[in-house]
Amino acid sequence: MKILVIALSGIGDALMFTPALQLIKKQFPDSSIDAIVMYKGVKDIFSRTALFNQIHYHDFLNSSKFSSLKFVLSLRKKFDATINVYPSNRKEYNIISFLLGAKKRGAVKYLRSDFINLGFLNTHIVQENDSLHNVEENIRMSEKLFSTTFDSSPDLLFNINLDDKLFAEKFLTERNIVSTDLLIGFHPGCSTLKNHTKRRWEPEKFSQLAQKLIDEKNANIFVFGGPEEAELKAELISKVNSDKIFSVESRNLGESAALIKKCRLFITNDSSLMHVAASMKVKTVAIIGPTNTNYISPWNTVHTIASLNLECSPCFFYSPKPLSCSRTDVEFKCIKELDVNIVFESAEKFLRG
């Protein structure tokens, strides 16, 4: 059986497919599994699983429609089944799956905007359930596609290598940090697509939290984020009066993951690095405002959600529409009025434990 995984969304979504991937390969060990991806970080994660025969990378966002169509058609009729990794409720993804020409096309039928995004082009579907985690939705979809039942829900799979571990060791050594020191990771960023920067806790509050953890817990703070978040990280660090806060500049996601694994605690927005921390089994405080936490809470790791739990939350469910807020008093109150002390208390519980 030849299977193609269509993983055109981001790093976190790719990681949350890896439990289903492991189950598929275990159930069908002789299958050939390929993937289509459009982010290099996703290609890196999938390459490290050693479960794919080939990973096809194409930069759909910056390529012409003609070159993208040519790329998709080059893979047409080569697979028995395709899987649209959840969430993928965009008509472009459904069109790609259809054009690939597999007889079996697995996907989730979305509760919102499914028809106008051509969800009917898929052949094997499960109805979206807002009470389930993305991992669980991917497993249910795979069960439907392959007419089977899986008996477990594995951890997220992200393999770090020796070079990644050496980077982490060197990072600590160069800063005179030893294994007994308290290390806490921060990620103040998140996706910028579809107005999702509104999900971010303000960098000023991350700075205040860092100062409090340094002053009261003698913590070392590592601030993570990609090159596009360099300014955000610098802003956060500049407002902390201490030499115990450090910007992490890594060459790839594996190096970041290896250093996250060294942390006793990871404090983060709803972001891809939240899922990287979960894959490393690091205790996590997830700062979440509008998002449905059932979908994206850190999978199979000890965690807590720092939230105001407003009566209007959650308001963000999977839809192609940009993130918006209907409140008339304080827009995005769920994240803007989340106090530093709430997050600090969540972190302190883990540190005491």
C-alpha positions in Angstrom: 0.0 0.0 0.0 1.3 3.4 -1.0 0.2 6.3 1.3 0.8 10.0 1.0 0.5 12.3 4.0 -0.5 15.8 3.0 1.0 18.0 5.8 0.8 21.5 4.5 0.1 23.2 7.8 2.7 24.1 10.4 5.1 22.4 12.8 2.7 21.9 15.6 0.2 20.3 13.4 2.8 18.0 11.9 3.9 16.9 15.4 0.3 16.2 16.4 0.1 13.8 13.4 3.1 11.7 14.5 1.1 9.5 16.9 -1.2 8.4 14.1 1.8 8.0 11.8 3.4 5.6 14.3 0.2 3.6 14.5 -0.2 3.4 10.8 3.3 2.1 10.3 3.0 -0.4 13.1 -0.3 -1.7 11.7 0.9 -1.8 8.1 4.7 -2.3 8.3 5.1 -3.1 4.6 3.4 0.1 3.5 5.3 2.9 1.7 4.6 6.3 3.2 5.5 9.6 1.6 4.6 13.1 2.6 4.1 16.5 1.0 5.2 19.5 3.1 5.7 23.2 2.5 7.6 24.2 5.6 11.3 23.2 6.1 10.7 22.7 9.8 8.0 20.1 9.0 10.4 18.4 6.6 13.0 18.3 9.4 10.6 16.8 11.9 9.2 14.1 9.5 12.8 13.2 8.3 13.7 12.5 11.9 10.9 9.9 12.3 12.5 7.4 9.9 9.0 6.4 9.0 8.7 8.0 5.6 10.1 6.6 2.4 10.3 10.1 0.8 9.3 13.6 1.8 8.4 16.0 -1.1 9.0 19.6 -0.2 7.4 22.4 -2.2 7.1 26.1 -1.2 3.5 26.6 -2.2 3.4 30.0 -0.5 6.1 31.5 -2.7 5.7 29.5 -5.9 3.5 30.3 -8.9 0.2 28.5 -9.3 1.6 26.9 -12.5 4.7 25.4 -10.7 2.6 24.3 -7.8 0.2 22.5 -10.1 3.0 20.9 -12.0 4.5 19.7 -8.7 1.2 18.1 -7.6 0.5 16.5 -11.0 4.0 15.0 -10.9 2.8 12.8 -8.0 -0.6 12.0 -9.5 -1.9 8.4 -9.5 1.2 7.2 -7.5 -0.6 6.5 -4.2 -3.4 4.3 -3.0 -4.4 6.6 -0.2 -3.9 10.2 0.8 -4.4 11.8 4.3 -5.1 15.4 4.9 -3.4 16.1 8.3 -5.9 17.7 10.7 -6.4 20.6 10.8 -6.5 21.3 7.1 -9.8 22.9 6.3 -8.7 24.9 3.3 -10.1 24.2 -0.2 -6.5 24.3 -1.6 -5.6 21.2 0.5 -8.7 19.3 -0.6 -8.1 20.2 -4.3 -4.5 19.0 -4.0 -5.7 15.7 -2.5 -8.3 15.3 -5.3 -5.8 16.1 -8.0 -3.4 13.5 -6.7 -6.0 10.9 -7.7 -5.8 8.4 -4.9 -8.9 6.2 -4.6 -9.0 6.7 -0.8 -8.8 10.3 0.5 -8.9 10.7 4.2 -9.9 13.9 6.0 -12.0 15.4 8.7 -15.4 16.9 7.9 -15.4 20.3 9.6 -18.3 21.7 11.6 -17.6 25.1 10.0 -17.2 26.0 6.4 -16.6 22.4 5.2 -18.7 22.5 2.1 -17.5 25.9 0.7 -13.9 24.5 1.3 -14.7 21.5 -0.8 -14.6 18.9 1.9 -16.9 16.7 -0.2 -13.9 15.9 -2.5 -12.7 13.5 0.2 -13.9 9.8 0.3 -13.2 8.7 3.9 -14.2 11.3 6.5 -14.9 11.6 10.2 -17.0 14.3 11.7 -15.1 17.0 13.6 -15.6 16.8 17.3 -14.7 20.0 19.3 -14.2 18.0 22.5 -11.3 16.0 21.0 -7.5 16.7 20.7 -5.9 17.1 17.3 -4.0 13.9 18.0 -7.2 12.0 18.6 -8.8 13.5 15.4 -5.9 12.3 13.3 -6.1 8.8 14.8 -9.9 8.6 14.2 -9.4 9.8 10.6 -6.7 7.2 10.0 -8.9 4.4 11.5 -11.7 5.4 9.1 -9.4 5.5 6.1 -7.8 2.1 6.7 -10.9 0.4 8.2 -9.0 -0.5 11.4 -8.9 0.2 15.1 -5.8 1.4 16.9 -5.4 0.4 20.6 -3.1 3.2 21.8 -2.3 6.9 21.6 1.5 7.3 21.4 3.5 10.3 22.3 4.5 13.0 19.8 7.6 11.8 17.9 10.5 14.2 17.5 13.9 12.6 17.5 16.9 14.7 18.5 20.4 13.6 17.4 23.9 13.8 18.8 24.7 17.1 17.2 21.5 18.6 18.8 22.6 17.3 22.2 26.1 18.7 21.8 24.6 22.1 20.9 22.6 22.1 24.1 25.6 21.0 26.2 27.8 23.7 24.7 25.1 26.4 25.2 25.1 25.6 28.9 28.8 25.3 29.3 29.5 28.6 27.6 27.2 30.3 30.1 28.6 28.5 33.1 25.2 26.8 33.8 25.3 23.4 35.5 22.8 20.6 35.8 21.6 21.6 39.2 20.6 25.2 38.1 17.0 26.0 37.5 16.4 26.3 33.8 13.1 27.7 32.5 12.2 28.1 28.8 10.0 30.8 27.3 8.4 31.1 24.0 6.7 34.5 23.5 5.9 34.0 19.8 3.3 32.1 17.8 2.0 31.9 14.3 1.4 35.2 12.5 -1.1 33.8 10.0 -4.8 34.7 10.1 -4.3 37.4 12.8 -3.0 34.8 15.2 -0.6 37.3 16.8 -3.6 38.3 18.9 -3.1 35.0 20.7 0.2 36.2 22.1 0.6 37.2 25.7 2.3 40.6 25.7 6.2 40.6 25.7 6.1 43.0 28.7 4.3 40.4 30.8 6.8 37.8 29.8 9.5 40.2 30.9 7.8 40.8 34.2 7.4 37.0 34.7 11.1 36.5 33.9 12.1 39.1 36.4 10.0 37.5 39.1 11.3 34.0 38.4 14.9 35.2 38.5 14.4 37.3 41.7 12.4 34.8 43.6 13.5 31.4 42.2 17.1 32.2 41.0 16.0 30.8 37.6 17.9 31.0 34.3 15.5 32.0 31.5 16.0 30.8 28.0 14.0 32.7 25.4 13.2 30.6 22.3 11.9 31.6 18.9 12.7 31.5 15.2 14.6 34.2 13.2 11.4 36.0 12.5 10.9 36.5 16.3 14.3 38.0 16.9 12.9 41.5 17.6 10.2 40.1 19.9 12.8 38.2 21.9 15.1 41.2 22.1 12.3 43.4 23.4 11.5 40.9 26.1 15.1 40.5 27.2 15.8 44.2 27.2 13.2 44.8 29.9 14.7 42.3 32.4 17.3 43.6 34.8 19.5 40.5 35.0 22.3 38.5 33.3 20.4 35.3 33.8 18.2 35.6 30.8 19.5 34.3 27.4 18.3 34.4 23.8 18.5 31.0 22.1 19.9 31.2 18.6 19.8 27.7 17.1 20.5 26.5 13.6 17.5 24.2 13.5 14.5 23.0 15.4 16.4 19.9 16.7 18.9 22.1 18.5 16.1 24.1 20.1 14.4 20.8 21.1 17.5 19.5 22.8 17.8 22.7 24.9 14.1 22.7 25.7 14.7 19.1 27.0 17.2 20.5 29.5 14.6 22.8 31.0 12.7 22.0 34.1 9.7 24.0 32.9 8.6 25.6 29.6 6.2 28.6 29.6 4.7 29.4 26.2 2.0 30.8 24.1 -0.2 28.5 22.0 2.6 27.8 19.5 4.6 25.1 17.7 7.3 25.1 20.4 4.6 24.2 23.0 4.2 21.0 21.1 8.0 20.5 20.7 8.2 20.8 24.6 5.5 18.2 24.8 7.4 15.9 22.5 10.4 16.3 24.9 8.1 15.5 27.9 8.9 18.8 29.6 6.5 20.2 32.1 4.6 23.0 30.4 2.6 26.1 31.3 0.5 26.9 28.3 -0.8 30.5 28.1 -4.0 30.2 26.1 -6.7 32.8 25.4 -9.2 32.3 22.5 -8.2 28.9 21.3 -10.2 25.7 22.1 -7.8 24.0 24.5 -9.3 20.6 23.7 -7.6 20.8 20.4 -4.1 21.8 21.3 -3.2 21.2 24.9 0.3 19.7 25.3 -0.1 16.0 24.5 1.0 13.3 26.9 3.1 15.6 29.1 2.5 17.2 32.5 1.0 20.6 31.9 -1.3 23.3 33.1 -3.3 25.9 31.1 -3.0 29.5 32.3 -6.2 31.1 31.3 -8.9 33.5 32.6 -11.6 31.0 31.5 -14.0 33.8 30.5 -17.6 33.0 29.7 -16.9 33.8 26.0 -14.0 31.3 25.7 -13.1 29.5 23.7 -14.1 31.5 20.7 -11.5 30.3 18.2 -12.4 27.0 16.5 -11.0 25.7 13.3 -12.1 27.8 10.3 -10.4 29.5 7.4 -11.5 32.8 8.8 -8.9 35.1 10.6 -9.0 35.2 14.3 -11.4 37.9 15.6 -13.0 39.0 18.9 -16.7 39.9 19.4 -16.3 41.6 22.8 -17.2 45.3 23.1 -15.4 46.0 26.4 -11.8 44.8 25.9 -10.9 43.1 22.6 -9.1 39.8 23.3 -9.6 40.3 27.0 -8.9 36.6 27.5 -5.2 37.2 26.8 -4.8 41.0 27.5 -6.0 40.8 31.1 -4.2 37.5 32.0 -2.2 38.7 35.0 1.5 37.8 35.5 0.7 36.4 38.9 -1.6 33.8 37.5 1.1 32.4 35.3 3.7 32.7 38.0 1.5 30.7 40.4 1.0 28.0 37.8 4.8 27.8 37.3 5.5 27.8 41.1 3.2 24.8 41.6 5.4 22.8 39.2 8.6 24.1 40.7 7.5 23.1 44.2 6.4 19.7 42.9 
